[in-house]
C-alpha cells in the first residue's frame, strides 16, 4: 500500500503512450501550424493592411486544392485497374 515501487495495476496516462501521438499526429501538426498562420496574418495586418490581401488564404488555397484533387483522382484510377 505504501511501498516505493509503482503498482503494476496502474496504467500509464494516455498522453504518455506513443499510440496517442500516432493516432493524433494530424491534429498535433496542423493545429499549431494553423495558429501560427493566424498570428502571422494578424501581425501582417497590423504592419501593412494592403499586404494581407496578397498573402491571403484564398490565393494560397487553390494550388493545394488542385494538388489534392489530382492525387485523389490518380488514387481512384489505380483502384479501378
Secondary structure, DSSP 8 states (H G I E B T S, - for coil): ---SS--TTS---GGGSHHHHHHTHHHHHHHHHHHHHHHHHHHHHHH-HHHHHHT-HHHHHHHHHHHHHHHHHHHHHHHH-
